[in-house]
C-alpha cells in the first residue's frame, strides 16, 4: 500500500515540475516581448523547470528583443516621453549609446517643460503688473523678464540637444520650409 501511495505521489510531482508555473505563452514570443519591453530576464524561475533548449529559445528571442529596445533612437524616444529605463538590461555594445540617447531625450523633455513653465509664469506676472504701480510693478516686470531670459536660454539648450540628436541619427532632421530657398528668377 505504501509503495502504491509513494508511486502515485512521485508521478504527480513529476507531472507538476514539467511545465507547472511556466507561462502559457510560447517561450520565444515571451522572450521577444520581454526584450522589446526592456525587462530583466524572468525565466527560468523556481516554479518553472525548463530544458536547456527551452532556456536557449527564451534567451535568444529576448536578445533579439533587446537589440530593438536598446537602439539609440528608441532610447531617445523613451527619454522624450519621460519614461524611466534600465540601461543595464542592454547588451554591452549598445548600452552606452542607448544611455546617452535616453539622457538627451530626457533632458529635452525637462528643458521643454521648464521653458513652457517660465513663459507661462512670465505672462502671468506681466498681466499682474498691469494692475500695479511703482516699485511693485517694476519688481513684477523684472521677474517676468528674468523668466523670459531663462526661457530663451532653455530654447538655446534645446536647439543644441536637438542638433546633437539629429547628428547622432536619433531623430530626423527638421524639414526646411520652401521659402527658405526661393526659386531663382528666370
Number of C-alpha atoms within 10 A of each C-alpha: 6 7 8 9 9 11 12 11 12 12 10 11 12 11 11 14 15 14 15 14 13 18 11 9 9 12 22 18 15 21 28 23 17 22 27 19 16 22 18 14 15 10 19 15 11 10 14 15 18 19 11 9 9 16 17 15 19 25 22 17 21 27 21 15 22 25 18 18 24 28 18 25 22 18 28 27 18 19 24 20 14 16 12 11 16 12 20 13 17 23 14 10 10 16 19 16 19 24 22 17 27 29 17 23 28 22 19 25 17 16 20 18 13 16 22 14 14 22 19 16 16 23 17 13 20 18 14 13 18 11 8 12 9 8 9 11 17 13 13 20 20 15 16 23 18 14 21 20 16 16 23 15 14 21 17 13 16 20 13 13 17 20 16 15 21 14 12 14 14 22 18 13 12 9 6 8 8 8 7 7 8 8 8 5 4 3
